[in-house]
Amino acid sequence: MLEINSETKLLGLIGNPVKHSLSPVIHNTAIKVHGLNLVYLALPVEPLYLEAALKGMAAIGFKGFNVTIPHKEAVLPFLDSISSEGKMIGAINTVVINQGKLRGYNTDGIGFIRALEEKQIDPTGMNILILGAGGAAKAVAVALALRGAGSIVIGNRSFSRAQELAEKIAAMGTNASAQPLERLKKAATFSGIDLLVNTTPVGMNPEDRLLIPVEALPRECVVCDLVYGPQKSRLLREAGKGGHTAVDGSAMLLHQGAAAFSLFTGLEPPLAEMRQALHVALCQNM
Ligand code: NAP
């Protein structure tokens, strides 16, 4: 147990719901390893009270907080400053409070890149297919474009969202285009694709269908799924059977949290302990 006393400072996660979040486990482990007088709490905040919650957190001396659905974009107007990556992505998952001023960051993209790096995967020059065009897709696409991706195709159920994201990526100088998910579902081949990233929640339930035919991917294509859990998603299971290198979302979750911890504290995140705590919590959530 962390020892809480009158000097204890606060960190937290705002969102709705936050009940099943693993961020408290990751951050409180890091806090304990460093022996800090800090505690990280999961704080459910209704959209109606977002502004009041942010003002309240600054007023009572929170050092910072993470932000999850549905507030990642909604917090933007209430921040005093935003990092360049946060501006490019257009969504925030980490806020640092310094002398009452709120500065927003997005660590999802760097979390994803570090998850690839752990597997010795360098996305520079790769031709990439991203499924989904929501908040996570934006963070991943921007991070990949910043890392020198060769080309990025966005496939999404709502085609207009795919187009919007492809335009954002093209404006960064990366070759980008949009495809309706329905068309990708029927594709016979995805020739030339080096990296597939599923950023939709499809795959969280064991009975979920595949969004695209995995057998149409080139054998050397790396397959990533942002979905995380004790069980591999159907996409990753099929990718494994097909001989693809497969990367699940747990390493991204770890690294986005680790990057946020560094921003909150200025300290090196204890990755081994955070990873172990995350693994245990994921198994308990089975
Ligand atoms: P989001 O903003 O709500 O976007 C969801 C995306 O998935 C949209 O593009 C949506 O398409 C698509 N989608 C949803 N249901 C679908 C279905 N049945 N068939 C096809 N497409 C569907 O959510 P998000 O914040 O991007 O999060 C997406 C997933 O990434 C979640 O599972 C989340 O847990 C995971 N995630 C993981 C990490 C990590 O660290 N591993 C970090 C962030 C997010 P439309 O535009 O057509 O609605």
Boltz pocket constraint, residues with backbone or C-beta under 6 A from the ligand:
constraints:
  - pocket:
      binder: B
      contacts: [[A, 69], [A, 108], [A, 111], [A, 131], [A, 132], [A, 133], [A, 134], [A, 135], [A, 136], [A, 137], [A, 156], [A, 157], [A, 158], [A, 161], [A, 181], [A, 198], [A, 199], [A, 200], [A, 201], [A, 202], [A, 225], [A, 226], [A, 227], [A, 228], [A, 249], [A, 250], [A, 252], [A, 253], [A, 254], [A, 256]]
      max_distance: 6.0
